[in-house]
Amino acid sequence: MNLFSDIRTLVIETLDAMVADGALPTGLNYGAVAVEPPRDAAHGDMATNAAMVLAKPARIAPRAIAEDLARRLKSDRRIAVAEVAGPGFINLILDGQCWHDIVTEAIDAGQSFGHSGMGAHVKVNVEYVSANPTGPLHVGHTRGAVFGDALCSLLQAAGYEVCREYYINDGGAQVDTLARSAYERYREAHGLEPEIAEGLYPGDYLVPVGEALKEAFGDTLLDKGEQYWLAEVREFATERMMDLIREDLAALGIEMDVYFSEKSLYGTGRIESALKTLEMKDLIYRGTLEPPKGKMPEDWEPREQTLFRSTAHGDDVDRPIKKSDGAWTYFAPDIAYHYDKIARAFDELIDIFGADHGGYVKRMKAAVSALSDGAVPLDIKLTQLVRLFKNGEPYKMSKRAGTFITLRDVVDEVGADVVRFHMLTRKNDAPLDFDFARVTEQSKDNPVFYVQYAHARIRSVIRKAEAAGLPLSDHPVLEDPAEWAVARKIAEWPRLVEIAARNHEPHRVAFYLYELASEFHALWNKGNENPSLRFLHENDPEATAAKIALPRAVAVVISAGLGILGVTPAEEMR
């Protein structure tokens, strides 16, 4: 049950009745009509802007529409009060049975409570992480990995058919550098001094790769020019790095549906096919770009290149797809890759990039728009930097990778659940501070603890009730304002899922869970002062049955929300 959606449907049906009665003109667009929580809870349970948004097209004063609409809404059994406020907003107070029903439904529906059919039959491809296969994932990748995985789960909860995808960047010069770095570790495995020249990867994570190369090839690659070993070592090392990356993702509870290799686009005609499609639309041409804005590079000179007319699809400048020497630019395989996604019949595409890829947003959107004739939307989300602290001071970890702090370092320090939740306590495009002391402290200021503590408290109550043979009812009796507040917050969950999914914002789930936990803890604390509000009444089974339904519903929602975030609900706090 999405109570907000149900009441909006009532408002729309009532507006239709007003049209049928001649109180409103025909042809009105209800798209902007909303039913949502009022900014001030003292104003009621819900508010609608219907009269305000319809007044101008209807050419009727908003207050006149609101008074007629409010009068009609009162006839529905779910509406206890409908009052016109200000110039034409309508504040609604619902009949108490609505809140009792929402608690019962949450318990009965379990983990599916709040799930929506909004995205039914819509196929979405979400590409995330996509780190170069040159080493373990670092802390910067962690945020994109968590954000992407939570977004996928959120979309699935809203009914979308989701494909989790990792693009393996194994077609560029970086994998040659990886091969040369691994070869030095191969030499080291044979007792030789490795020559880690500038530009090679120095991390000790390549030591096992060198040992594996020795086991696989013996000494057959020693003292030979790289033309004899580069290709084999590149493939071998790339596979080992992808194994390492899969292990890193598994440590965060992430499993991809598809790993797509950039290398598979080269020499197969797939890049040429994608560009041919653009050429047939008169979007590929030979030309010379304007000089870059700002300080002119000393080596810049005008050169004729093969260009994609991306300005025809919203970009600032046209983009080169082939260099003057005939080699592809980085953009060319990216075009082909997205052309492949479109060919796989996805209805929507989502790419999650690090903040340093902001310059790719417009060109990629232009390419997808051109390739799909505007039929397939591409949303690109940028994840900002993560700064590590401990007790408020910058925190330097072991840097086992040689040049950066790994995902595994962070997970090993505080656990996957803490990492995942905290990475979603800020919007993806805002910088995030990760303080190792704060994310593990047991206080209200730590949202991870506060939400988990609420769930653990409820599970403790349920275990005690079961041990005492007390009934676990699905039907609450709500009497105190603190109980009503919790029930109202539970009712917001289905609406929140749809809003967060529609806007691709999983951080909303973390915020909501903190608010729900706050309402629950407030009720718990009130029960310490007023015994009638406690959930367990060992000598009064009926009182227990009346009071225990509400926390059971809270546990259902917290568990469902944490499931979307990829966090395991706590059964007890240690």
N, C-alpha and C positions, 0 to 999 in steps of 0.2 A: 504493500500500500504506500503510494506517494501521496500523503495527505494534502500537500500543497498543490500537486497536480490535480487531485480530485476536486479541490475547492476552486481551482482555476477553471476546470471544466464546468462546474456549477455556475461560475460567473459568466462564462461564454454562453452557456445554455440560456441563462437569464437575459443576457443581451439579445440573443436571437428572439426570445419571447417579446422583448421590447420592440424589436424591429417588426415582428409579426403584428403587434398591436398598433403600429404606427407611431410609437413613442420615439423611435430612432429611424433614420433613413436607411435604405438598403445599400449594399456595396461597401460597408465599413470593413476595414482591415483590422483584425484583432491581434496581429502579430506582436504589437508592443504592450499588450495587456499582460500585466504581471500580478502574481499573488506571492508575497514573500513575508518573512518576519519583519515586523516594524522595527525601526531603529531604536525605539524606546519600548521595552517590554511592558511598561505600564499602560501603553496604548492598546494593548490587546494581544491576540495570538497571531493574527495575520493582518495584512493590509493589501488593498488593491488600488492600482492607479487607473483603473478602467475609464472612469469619467474624465480624468485629466487628459488621457491620450486620445480619446474619441471626441472631445468637445469641439476641436477645430474642424475636423472633417465633417462632423455632424451639424456644425453651425448652431450648437446649442450650448448654453452656459454649463460649465462643468458641474456646478453645484446642483443644477436642476437634474442632470443625468444621475448624479450621485444619490440624490434623495430618492428618486424613483427606483434605482437599482438596489439601494439599501433596503427599502421597504419590501421589495420582492424577495431579496435574499433571506429575510427573516422567516419566510414561510418554510424554508428547508429545515428539517429536524436537526441538522448538524450545526446550524447557526443560532447561537444563543443571543448575540448582540451584533448589530450592524450599525455603526455610527459614522456620520459624515464629519470629517475633520478638515479644517482649513478651507482652501478653495474648492475641494472636491475629492480628496482621498477618502477611502472608506476603511475604517478599522473594524476588524471582526474578532469576536470572542466566540470560540467554539463550545458546543455542548460538551460537558465533562466526559460523556461516553466515548467521544472520539479519542481521548487520550488513553482511556482504559483499553480501547480496542487496539491502539497502536502498540501498546506493551504486549498484549496477547499475541498479536500478529508477529512481532519480532521474535518471541519465544518459539512460536509454531514454525516460522520460516527458517529459523536457524541462520546458518552462514549465507543463505540466499536472500535474507532480508536486505532490502535496499538495492538489490540487483535490478537492472532495467533492461527493457527491450529496445531502448532508444537507438542502438547501433545495429539492430538486427539486419542481417544480410549485407553488411558493409565490411569489406575486406581491407584491413589496414596493415601496411608494412612499416615496422618501426626499426630503423637502423640505429644502433647505438654501440658505444665503446669504440669499435673499429680502430683500435690502436695499431701502430706499425708492429709487425711481428719481429721486433728486434730485441725484445727483453720482456721482463715481467711488467705487469701493470703497475703504474705508480699512483700516488694519492690523488693526482689530478684526474686520472681515469675513473677513480672510484665514484666520484660524484655523478659523472655521466652514466656509469653502469647502474647505479642505484636508481637514479632518476628515470632512466629508460625502462628498467625492469618494472618499477612501480607504475609507470605510465601504462605499460602493457597490461598489467593486472587490473588497473583501473578501467581501461577500455573494455577488457573482457567482462568486468562486472557490469558494464553498461551495455553489454550485448554485442559488442564488435567481435569480428573474427580477426585475430591478431597473429601476425608472423613476426617473431623476434629474429633480427638478422644482424650479423657481424660481417663487415666488409674487410677482407684481408688485404691490406696494402702490400702485396708481394710482387708488384710489377715495376717498382722504381729502383733508384740507385741505392736506397737504404738497405735493401736485402743483399746487395753486393758488399756493402760495408759490413753487414752482419757476417757474411761468409768469410771475409778476410779476417775479421775479429775471431771467429770460431777456429779458423785455421791456425792462428797463433796459439790458441789453447790446445789445439791438436799437437802442435810442436811441443808445447809445454808438457803434455801427457807423455811425450817421448823423452823427457828429461832435458829438453832444450830451453833456453831462455826465451820467453815470448817477447816479441817486439810490438808493443802496443803503441803504435805511432799515433800522432795527433789525428783526430777524426775517427779513430776506431772506438769500439765500445769496450770500456775497461772493466765492466762489472764482473764479479766472480761467479755470477750465474752462468757464465759461458764455460766455466771449468768442467762441469759434468758433460757439456756438449763436446768439448775437446776429447774427453775420455771415451765418450761413446763413438766418436769418429775413429779413434784409435782401435776400438774393439771391432768396428765395422770394416775398416779399410787397412788395418795393420799399419805398416810403414810405407805402403805403396804410393802415398801422396807426398812423402817427404822429398825435399830438394827438387821439386818440379815447379815449373812456371804455372801461374794461376790459370792459364788457358787450359791446363790439363785437369784442374780440380775445381775451378770456381763454380761451375754449374751444379756439380754433384754436392759440393759442400753447401751451396746456397739452399738447395732443396732440402737437404738433411737438416741444416740448422733451422730453417723456417718451420719445418714440421715439429722440431723439438720446442721451438719458441711458442708455437701454437698450442702444443700440449701444456706448456707452462701457463699460458694465458687461460686455457680452459680450467686448469686447476685453480688459478686465481679467482676466476668467475664462480667456480663451484664453492669456494670458501665464502662467497657472498650469497650463495644460494641461487645463482643465476645459471640458467641453461638456455642456450640459443636453439632456435629451430633450424636456422640456415647459416652456414659459413660460406660466403661468396668470395671467390678468389679473383682479385684484379688481374692476375696473370692469365686467367682463362679468357680474358677479353683480347689478348694480344695474339696476333697470327692466326686468328680464327675468323676474321672478317666481321666480327661483331661491332667493332668500333666504326669500321667503314659503313656498315649497314645503318647504324644510328645517324651518322653524319649525312648519309645519302638521303635519309628521310628529311633532314633539315634542308638539304640542298634542293630537294624537290619543292620545298616551300619558299624558295628564294631567300633562305636565311644563311647561306654560306657564300662567302665571296673573298676575293683577293683584295687586300687594302693595306693602308698604312695607318697606324694609330697615332693619335695626338700625343705629344710628349707628356710625361707624367706631371701632375700638378705639384707645386712646392719646389723644393730644391732639386735641380736637375742632376741626375747621376752623370759622372764624368764620362762613362763609357756608353751613354745613350746615343743612339743614332736611328734615324727613321729607316725602317725596313719593311718591305712588303711581306705580308704574311697571309695565311689563310685564317679568316675570321668568322665567328658566329655573330649574326646580327641580333645580339641579345637585347639591344635597346628597343627592338620591336615588341619585346615582352617585359618591359618595365625596368631593365637594367640601366645603369648610368652610362656605361660605355660598352662598345662591342668587345668581344673577348677572343683572343687567339686560341686556335685549336691545333695548329701545327706551327712549329718553329721554322725559321728561315732555312735551316739545314734539313728539313723534311721530317724531323722527329715529332712525335705527338707531345703536346703540352700536358700537364697534369689534368687539365679540364676535359680533354678528349675522352679518356676512359671513364671519367665521372659521368659524362653524358651517356656513354654506352651503358654504363651500369644502371642508370635510372631508366633508360629505354627498356632494359631487361625487366625492371620492376613493373613498368607499365604493361609490357607484353605478358607478364604473369597475372594480369587482370586485377591488380589491386585498385580499389576505389579511392584510397587516400594513402599518401606517403608522409612519413614523419622521419626527419633526420635529426639526430642529436649530436651536436658538435661542441668542442671546447671553444671558449671565448676567443681564442686566437684564430679561429676560422670565420670570424664575422664577415670578412671580405668575400666569402664564398656564397653568402646567403642570396643576394640578388641574382647572381649568375646561374645558380642552381635552380632557383625558382623560375627564371626565364627559360632555362633548358627544358624543364618539365612541362611548363606551359606550352612551349612550342611543340614538343614531341607529342603531347596529348591533346593539342588544340584546345587547351584550357579545361579539359574534362577531368583531369586528375589533380586535385590540390596537393601542394607540398608545403608542410609546415616545418620550419627549421627552428629548433630550440637550441640556444647557446647556454652552456653551463659555465658559470664563473669560477674563479680560482678558489681553492681551499687553503686556508692558512692554519698551520698547526701551532698550538700553544699548550703550555702546561702551567697551571696556576697563573694564567695571564701573561706569561713570558713566552716568547718564541721558542719552539721546541725542536731541537735537532735530534733526529733519530739515527739509527745505525747506518743508514744508506748502504744496505748490502748490495744494491745494484751498482754502486760505484759513483753514480752521478745523481741519483734521486731516491726518494723514500717510496718504498713499494706499498701497494695495496695490502699485501700480506703482513707487512710490518704493523700497519694500523689495525687490521682485523685481529692479529695475534695479541695486540696490546689490550683491546677493550671488548672484542667479540663482534660477530657479524650483526647481531640484532641492534646493538648500540650504534654501530656505524651506519646501518641502513636508516634507522629512525632519524638520527641527527642530521644526516645528509639531506633529509626532506623537511627540515625545520626552517628552511629559507626557500624563497622562490628561486627557481633555477638560474635566473639571470642576475641574482644578487650575490656578492661575495659572501663566503661562509667561513666563520672561524670555528675550528675544531679544537676545543680545549680538553685535553685528556683527563684533567682533574674534574672539570664540570660535568662532562658527559657520563661520569661514573658516580657522581655524588648522589646521595639519597636525600633529595629536597624537592620542594615544589618548583624551584627554579630550573630543575632538570626535567624536561618534558618526557624523556624516555622513561625515567624512573616513575614519574607521576602517573603516567598512563598505565604502566605495568603494575604499579602498586594498586591501582583501582581494580584491575582484573584479578590480581592475587587475593585481595581482600574478599572479593565476591566469591571466588572459588573456595576460600577458607570457610565462608559462611555456608555455602552449599554442602561442603564435606561434613561440617558439623551437623547440619540439618539431617543429612542422610544417615549419619552415625546415630543420631538420636531418634531416627524413625519419624521425623516430622515431615509433613506434606510439602511438596514442591508444586505450588499452584501456578497455572498460566494466567490466572485472572486476578489482577491487582485491585486493591482498594486504596485510592488516592485521596488524601484528606488535607495534608499539609502543603503550604506553598512550595516548600523545598522538593516535595514529591512531584508536584505538578511541573516544576521547572525541569526535573530530570526527564519526565515523560515528553515534554515539549522538545527537549534537545534530541531525544531518540527519534522523534517524528521528523526532524530535519535531515536525518541520515540519507534516505532515498533521494531527496532533492540535492543534497551535497554531492552524491555520487554522480548524478547527471551533470551538474554544473562543472565539477572538476574534470569529468571526462570530456565534455564539450570544449572546454578551454585548454585541455592538455596540461592540467595543473595538479599533479598528485600531492603537492605540498599542502593543499587544502585539506586533505584527509588527516594529515598530522595535526594541523591546527584544530580541526574539528574534534579529534580524539582528546586533545588536551582540554578543550572546553567541556566536553562530556565528562571527563575525569574530574574536572573542577566542580561541576554540579553534583557529581556523585559524592566526592569527598565532603562537600558542604553538607549534604544530607547525612552522611555518616557521623560527622562531628555534631550535628544537631541531635542525632540519636543518643549521643553520649550525655546530653543534657536532658533529653525528653525520652524516657524509656519506651513510650508508645510508638516511637518512630524506629525502634530497632527492628532488625529483620528476623531475629530468632527470639521466640517466646516459648521456652522449653515446656512450660506448664499450660500452654494455650495453643494447641495445633491450629485452630482457626485463625488466630492472630498471625501466626507464622505464615500460613497460606496466603493471607491478605497482603503481607508485607514483602514476602520473598520474591514475588513475581517481578517487581521493578528492578532489583539488582540483577536478576537473571537476564532480563532484557538488555540491561547495560552491558553485561558480559558478552552477550551475543554480538552487539554492535562493535564493542572494542575488539573482539576476536576477528570479526569480519574486516574491520578497518586495518588492523595490524596485518591481516592476511594480504591485503592489497599492498601494503608497504613492504611485505616480505619479512615481517618480524614475527617470531614465535611468541604467543601470549604467555605470560608468566603464571604458573600455577601457584607459586609461593615465592616470597622474597627472601633472599639469603642475607 
